[in-house]
Amino acid sequence: MDLLSIGNFIAQLRKQNGLTQEQLGEQIGVTNKTVSRWETGVYMPPADALMKMSELFGVTVNELL
């Protein structure tokens, strides 16, 4: 589980869905700075955020990780 790879995949999914970091954050209940930290591999999204992103993007949590 490489944080940078996970972050890059989250960024890719977000862009494919036409969302800004701020829009993604609003949809899952975090700030755009939090989304940025995930995407740059600073830290790992918590389980509840992973679940929300998996539903939003139509992927499994395993695929996100």
N, C-alpha and C positions, 0 to 999 in steps of 0.2 A: 504494500500500500504506500505509494509515493504521493505525497501531498501535492507536489507540482503537477503530476500527471492528472490527478483528480481535479485540481483547479483548472487545468487547461480544458478538460472535458466539460466541466460545468460552464466555462466561458463559451465553448463551442456550441453547446446546447442552447445557452441563453441567446447567442447571436443568431442561431438558426431559427429561433422562435421570435426574432425581432424585438427582443427585450433589452432595455438598458439595465445596468446594475441597479439603478434606483427602482425601476419597475419590477424586477425580480424580487428585490428586497421587500417591496410593498406587498407582493403576492404571498410571500412566505413569512412575513412579519419580522424582518430584520432591516438594518440600515444598508445603504449602498456601500458604506465603508466596510461593513461585515462581508458583503458579497465580494468586494475587492480583495479582502484578506484571504478568503477561500480561494479565489481564482489565482492569486499569486503564490499560493502554497504556504502562507504564513501560519494558518491553522486549519484544522479539520472541521467541517460543518457538523453540528450535533445531529443526533439520530432523528429528532423531529424535523429538522430542516431537510435532511436527506429524504425522508418520507414525503414531505411536501414537494420537493423538487422531482422526485421519481413520478409522482402523480401528474405534476404539471407538464413534464417533458415526455411522459409515456415510456419511461424506462424503469428497470428495476433498481433497487438500491445497490444490488451487486454490480450492475453495470456502471453505476456512478463511481463505485469504489474500484 
